[in-house]
Amino acid sequence: MEVQAASPLPVLLGALPRPVRLPGWTEQALRRLERGEGIGPEGAVDALGSLLSELAPFVLHVEDLHAASAEQLRLWSALAAAVTRSRGVALLATTRQRPPEPFEAQALPPLTREETAALLRQGLGADLPGEAATWIERRALGNPLFSLDYLRFLVRQGCLWNDGHRWHWRAPREDRIPSGVEALIAHLLHTAALSCEAQAALHARSVLPPEVPPEVWAQVARLDPGRLPGAREELERRGILRGGHFVHPLYREVNWRHLAHERQRDLARRAVAALQGTDVEAAAALVPQADLTAEEALPLLRRAAERAQEQGRGRRAAEFLTWAADRASGSERVDLALAAARLWREHEPGRMVALAERALAGQPGNLEATFLLAGGLVLQGEGERAERLIAALRDASGAEPRWLFQLMALHAERNDYVAVLDLWQAHPALHAEVPAPVLAQVVRALDFCGQTAGACALASRHLARAGLTDDERTALLFARARALYNAGEVTAAEADASEVVTLARAGGRRHDLARGLSTRATIRDSLGHYPEALADAQASLALFAELGATRDHAQQQSRLACLLLEYGEYAEAETLLQEGLEVMRRAGVSHLLALAEYNLAYLYLEQNPPFGGTLALKYAHAGLEHARQAGSPLIVAQTATMAARAEATHGSPERALALADEALELMRRHGSSHDTAWCTWARGFALEAAGRPAEALAAFRAGAEDLVGRGLTLWANRLGLEADRLAGDTAAAQVKLRFFEQHQLRNWMNVTARYFPALTGASSPVPGPACAVRLDVLGPVQLWRDGELLKYRGHKGKELLASLLETRLAGQAEVSQLALQEALYPELPDFQAASALQQLVYRLRQVLGQEAILRTDNGYRLGAVQSDAETFLSTGDTRLWRGPYLHGLGSGWDVTVEEALAHQLQRRARELLEDDPREAARLGRLLLEHDPYDRQALALTLRALLASGNRRGAQKLYDQSRERFLEVGEHLPAWETLLEETPA
């Protein structure tokens, strides 16, 4: 039985059950108490104790004992003493404060991580993303009330949202305390008055570090040491402290925030004075609150930074030096800013940039400040600005070794490894004195430029030297891990990457740790260690986000996406890849841009949505082009492999074979590598497309056997699946399917199901009767039924059908009801939007038939409806295009679908340029309506107009485009120059 401790006595008695028979005096006493008549405290306790004894066996649960008044608390204490003399009766109370005697105090332990996750799952009705659960657990620290309030806070802030399929997460921009939590803690801290001693002890405890001697606590509180225990006892009795510490860190934070500024400053100054002789870092941490003068603060901050660095706390040292730079002036300010910037590089590159800019403002032309700033800008994706900074120094600095080493490091940060190698080879006299971090970049450059064996040898030679610092060893191991991986020595590469992670974690070098985890994730992906790879990739992404390293974060998004793809998380993988691609594009051409496009091509080939072939070709060739520009033979081979597979499946067998042969030749020059297996595999697709199945089968098997020989059995199964498909070997495919299921690799399970539908219980598609309903979206939206154009004008209905069609084109099973409500009726409350959607579906079914829109578990999908978009993607018939996509409805909901249609349209226009230039010109104008600033579409349309004899139309189109470009501050070259610069 559960009751509230603060309930009035008549209410309490009304809630308690009554036995059939009670002693007469007990019955009379209880009736008097119910009527509110006084019988004295002892009489009330006797009557209640007698009632509980008659109810035995019985447990009374008293909630929130801390909320009871003093009189009620005395009653509960007396009743507790009474029940100790009754058999079969127990009194259980909950309270935020220490309970009075004779209650036995039992502190409730915090929830474990698993218990917190279960509580949050119950509160949300679904599993949270792991990062969100971890974020809450780190702040709530197992407090169930705080955990649920943080959950509500994240939902209200839009940091947790549901797309109708599952919950998604992004970290809040501000680390705020939810208002409900803050109000509750403030109420507990300040509602009942504390004694002067307890209040002084509380405020002093708020400014001091967790572990502090009692004499320091008393000194800051300005209490006689003999009076501190009594003040502490009072705070513990009130449930504010436990064992001399706050019961939860948020109590300390809330109490401090509620103090006046002058009070905070006074307490901080006292704490600095008390701590600086014994704990210089703790004293320095209070400098901002203490508002010390520069003369007081600078020596303290310098000592604290030195101590923090000695103890391996680089981030804390960087903070102390930054505060010192804020308070210094002149050359001292510049020196401190540079010292802080060096340390921030490993923790927050954005702060490194700000400090380097400050140093340059104090000393224009400072070499180190310039390179620090340039390096930080590169990490933030501002490579062009970095290049301008360095260009301004070239004439002034000549060939000074330090300048050359800095320049090599900067080129490496920009992924310009060709320039790194050029500088290395141009200055052999400097090889003996090159610092280890720069030497590591030379190793990366050798590997990048196809000299992988030399890269491994150079790194190993220097790693064998005695006296390397942990920083130097980390840099060389990281470079060798990449080279070993590219050489096909994957197990050795994992060992190096793991040592990088260990060293970086021990040294607190978060940027090195993030990169080490990222590299190890890639290696473990190849080894088939998927759970471990996924954990590394997610941890790395979180670190890069905290660091503000934009380019590294984008690169890691692509790596994480590749892992999610194999788990069948296509939508999330595509989102990560597209977001990363945008960042890489802004950073300029690099091998990272090429690999981002390579990964997108792989996604569309594996997922195989209706438009997949079009986008696979687009991204595969874009990746190959950018790889050629970046200059790495290995990356060219990898991207040529993907382009070969895309061409074999969706393009030209001849081009596919040429690309596969090019990739194999590059790998032959490169030496032994596991990438050779993928080149051989891609050649299998090309041979199959060219009508040479026996050779294709041999190539598929050779690629798989190559990986088996290297111990990469997981990927060998994926490559071998193509041999099973071509040979019709159901038994071998079934073995692989069980293997994929065991590892939960849903993408490969899906591929197997496409190739061998009988293995998964699915039947091969059987052609059914022609659909009576057709939806046309390549122009003004039209609906047809039984060959007759319907006069349907419902705008919302067309939007619904178009959304369902895009979902089907994207290869997804359904659109959730919630997503449709938000898309179609964002202005309505949920219950009204749900009703409006149901009515809309009902009306459309009346027009098109019941099978046109089908209900799913979570929403709707398009049923027996044909579309001109799907017909165009499968046939390439350009006559289906009557105007811009979804004309009259605006843009679609899935940009990938629109992009695929536009790419296929541009491809067909190029193919028609010679035989039907008028049609090519018409299609070109449609492409320009889709993207008026697409120079390739403009050049294509100009060529088509000229080829059809319409020079006047070409001139008019060019003039219109030039004006449009000028409106956004861009200049088009003369149209003859434009045609020369833009490939046909």
Secondary structure, DSSP 8 states (H G I E B T S, - for coil): -EEETTS-HHHHHHHS---S---HHHHHHHHHHHTT----HHHHHHHHHHHHHHH-SEEEEEE-GGGS-HHHHHHHHHHHHHHTTSTTEEEEE--SS---TTS---------HHHHHHHHHHHHTS---HHHHHHHHHHHTT-HHHHHHHHHHHHHTTSEEE-SSSEEE---SS----HHHHHHHHHHHHSS---HHHHHHHHHHHHS-SS--HHHHHHHHT--GGGHHHHHHHHHHTTSEETTEESSHHHHHHHHHTS-HHHHHHHHHHHHHHHTTT-HHHHHTTHHHHT--HHHHHHHHHHHHHHHHHTT-HHHHHHHHHHHHHH--HHHHHHHHHHHHHHHTTT-HHHHHHHHHHHHHHSTT-HHHHHHHHHHHHHTT-HHHHHHHHHHHHHHHTT-HHHHHHHHHHHHHTT-HHHHHHHHHH-GGGGGG--HHHHHHHHHHHHHTT-HHHHHHHHHHHHTSTT--HHHHHHHHHHHHHHHHHTT-HHHHHHHHHHHHHHHHHHT-HHHHHHHHHHHHHHHHHHT-HHHHHHHHHHHHHHHHHHT-HHHHHHHHHHHHHHHHHTT-HHHHHHHHHHHHHHHHHH-S-HHHHHHHHHHHHHHHHH--TTHHHHHHHHHHHHHHHHHHHT-HHHHHHHHHHHHHHHHHHS-HHHHHHHHHHHHHHHHHH-S-THHHHHHHHHHHHHHHTT-HHHHHHHHHHHHHHHHHTT-HHHHHHHHHHHHHHHT-HHHHHHHHHHHHHTT-HHHHHHHHHH-GGGGT----------SEEEE-BSB-EEEETTEE-----HHHHHHHHHHHHHHHTT-S-EEHHHHHHHH-TTS-HHHHHHHHHHHHHHHHHHH-TTSEEE-SSEEEE-SEEEHHHHHHHH--GGG--SSBTBTT-S-S-HHHHHHHHHHHHHHHHHHTTT-HHHHHHHHHHHHHH-TT-HHHHHHHHHHHHHTT-HHHHHHHHHHHHHHHHHTT-----HHHHHHHS--
